[in-house]
């Protein structure tokens, strides 16, 4: 495991081992602190787009494990613009022990990994968000003790977050359902991968445009912003299409009584999710956000340790 670019790249056993390590590291941290397994090691954090959770969670994960993190803003690195990606990868590799990149174009993080001689972690691309997917899986695991047979429903845009959630569910045996309006489905290539993973794990995949049918028997309801970064010019169009996919008290009431609600944040309250749900008893939004720290510690420990 040199890099962490997508959940699709790893076996169920690899993913489960990382989740088990995340659980162990979280307990260790809560019991007084983590062992400095990454002492003397530095992670370069390359950002093309801003983030609260990605920046703080990776920075603190390195500190908790005894290492250090270096933030590199878009002004300092213009991947493929100011300097070629191949040159950036080879230069940074001589300074640090790992690279985390949060990019727009998925091809950029793939090329970065191709040329870097140190591990590269995908902190988000327009195609997927594997670190978020691992935090989601950790949150579901903590709640239900397993992913096998758990019914996970995603309501909203079939975006990068949906891709990684679908893949981790299909890999680890959770049943995945997505409800989205026509024209906003998950990209077909990602679905094709998921179908193969689901056939191997025994999970089911369901695709619908009916949010109410989708949440029937759901143990997990997941949503995300209707308009992702880089799509701002589509905001008005999307705001006219997505209201039937809002996660509100009525929709949550149609799921299983034990259902939890997840959102990768930031939330646009009053659009894809209501305050009543985000702050209500079914919400696990903030434990989920905190699990970014612990899931990413496991990834870092595996790759850099």
JOBEL-V56411 format. One line per field, one symbol per residue. burial: I if it has 24 or more other ideal C-beta (glycine too) atoms within 12 Angstrom, else O. Layout:
burial: ???
//
This chain:
burial: IOIIIIIIIIOIOIIIOIIIIIIOIIOOIOOOOIOOIIOOIIIIIIIIIOIOIIIOIIIIIIIIIIIIIIIIOOOOIOIIOOOOIOOIIOIIIOOIIIIIIIIIIIOIIIIIIOIIOIIIIIIIIIIIIIIIIIIIIIIIIIIIOOIIOIIIIIIIIIIIIIIIIIIIIIIIIIIIIIIIIOOIIIOOOIIOIIIOIIOOIOIIIIIIIOIIOIIOIIIIIIIIIIIIIOOOOOOOOIOOIIOIIIIIOOIIOIIOOOIIIIIIIOIIOOIIIIOOIIOOOIIIIOIIIIIIIIIIIIIIIIIII
//
